[in-house]
Amino acid sequence: MGDLARLLKESWSLVEEHQDKVAGYFYARMFLSHPDLRDLFPVHMDVQRTRLLHAIVTAVQTLEDPEKFDDYLRGLGRDHRKFHVEPEHYEIVGGALIEAMRSFAGEQWGVDYDQAWADAYAVIASKMLAGADADPNPPYWYAEVVAHERRAQDIAVLTVLPMQPLEFRAGQYLSIECTKYQPRLWRTYSPANAPRRDNTIEFHVRAVGAGWVSSALVRRLQVGDMIKVAAPMGTMTLDRRSTRDAVFVAGGTGLAPVKSLLEELTRYNRTRWVHVFFGARTRDELYDLADLNRLAARYPWLSVVTACSDDPTFPGEQGNISDVVARYGPWQEHDFFVSGSGRMVKATLKTLAELQVPSVRIKYDSFTEA
Ligand SMILES: NC(=O)C1=CN([C@@H]2O[C@H](COP(=O)(O)OP(=O)(O)OC[C@H]3O[C@@H](n4cnc5c(N)ncnc54)[C@H](O)[C@@H]3O)[C@@H](O)[C@H]2O)C=CC1
């Protein structure tokens, strides 16, 4: 391990236990010295706090893999443009961050740690700025809500029309700000369609617990409202060269990117068998089944298996979708795409490992529960 990596890891381990407090102190410090920066952040800071830490941990963890480190930070820089972050803000953030860590580390914090973080932060900032500079896209797009449909108690399917064309690849995700109701709070959602000529994008959203953005998108947003959409990200895309049959495993609204990938396949696939496993808690939450069945009736290469995990009278498969997949197969020769909650993805990866599906054939994006 390089010296810098060692110093960063060592010093981070001193504050790791107090992550939450470090983040709280960091923001308090920054807003006190630069009150103007408060306006760049959402009213509710709880999720923002965990995001900062996630970014630091990821940066430190990828330090030893220069390519991954570079990709991650360039992506982060691109993404930060939507927060109206300016180059001069980076220095303020760096200073507050080091001060916050030093305050919580106690006596073991040494001068060499200060220097290590200052050096690392300078690299982090320059990579983020380079990523931001190199992005030809606008920081975000305004998009008008052109359709909004409640499909189950907590689930909405909404369609938006960006004011300028927005390029993305089927299977990627975008971030959304529900500008009118939750300004400056961004959450990621996957388009449920492949890029279309009319530029419309469909999203599937479930209002979960205290999810401010999802709740506003499901319960308050109306046709005619404007939202902001930013930064296509993610790698769960189709490899057109693959000739393998494919399996899509979706839990709840994790169906969205699967629908997007299916739409792309309908444009060119003639030869690959495609199996979709779609699981929800109850039959009401199989909110897009009608459309899946329509696709299966139209495309002979497509089959759909549905399952409910909390609805004993449902006549289809019973149980978690990760277990249902294992009842079919064999799957060793298939390409897999897995999408759902963090726990669902983890459970499915475990099942696939037990079924000896090579991990190189499995694509997924890990969404946190936030
Ligand atoms: N809306 C979107 O664009 C996208 C959403 N997602 C994620 O999909 C998730 C969807 O959540 P909900 O609709 O609330 O799903 P949910 O919690 O109602 O679960 C739906 C199904 O997923 C499976 N599942 C859930 N937890 C499991 C576990 N621990 N082990 C095995 N299987 C499990 C079960 O089959 C369950 O019936 C969210 O976490 C969201 O972040 C992922 C990609 C895109």
The ligand as an ORCA input file, in Angstrom:
! r2SCAN-3c Opt
* xyz 0 1
  N     -37.730      3.138     -9.339
  C     -36.648      2.882    -10.008
  O     -36.368      3.469    -11.045
  C     -35.678      1.861     -9.520
  C     -35.837      1.334     -8.257
  N     -34.911      0.462     -7.778
  C     -35.028     -0.016     -6.425
  O     -36.007     -0.993     -6.398
  C     -36.512     -1.100     -5.081
  C     -37.960     -1.338     -5.199
  O     -38.507     -1.380     -3.952
  P     -39.988     -1.830     -3.663
  O     -40.863     -1.552     -4.836
  O     -40.336     -1.190     -2.377
  O     -39.793     -3.398     -3.507
  P     -40.314     -4.293     -2.337
  O     -39.543     -4.033     -1.099
  O     -41.793     -4.175     -2.296
  O     -39.890     -5.733     -2.858
  C     -40.381     -6.258     -4.054
  C     -39.917     -7.686     -4.180
  O     -38.490     -7.723     -4.168
  C     -38.062     -8.913     -3.554
  N     -37.317     -8.625     -2.318
  C     -37.426     -7.558     -1.498
  N     -36.611     -7.669     -0.440
  C     -35.948     -8.852     -0.588
  C     -34.950     -9.546      0.153
  N     -34.464     -9.049      1.302
  N     -34.506    -10.731     -0.320
  C     -34.978    -11.233     -1.461
  N     -35.901    -10.629     -2.222
  C     -36.391     -9.459     -1.794
  C     -39.309     -9.702     -3.176
  O     -39.601    -10.566     -4.246
  C     -40.345     -8.601     -3.061
  O     -41.656     -9.071     -3.257
  C     -36.120      0.180     -4.361
  O     -35.160     -0.139     -3.380
  C     -35.500      1.035     -5.439
  O     -34.406      1.788     -4.960
  C     -33.888     -0.008     -8.533
  C     -33.717      0.438     -9.804
  C     -34.571      1.443    -10.387
*
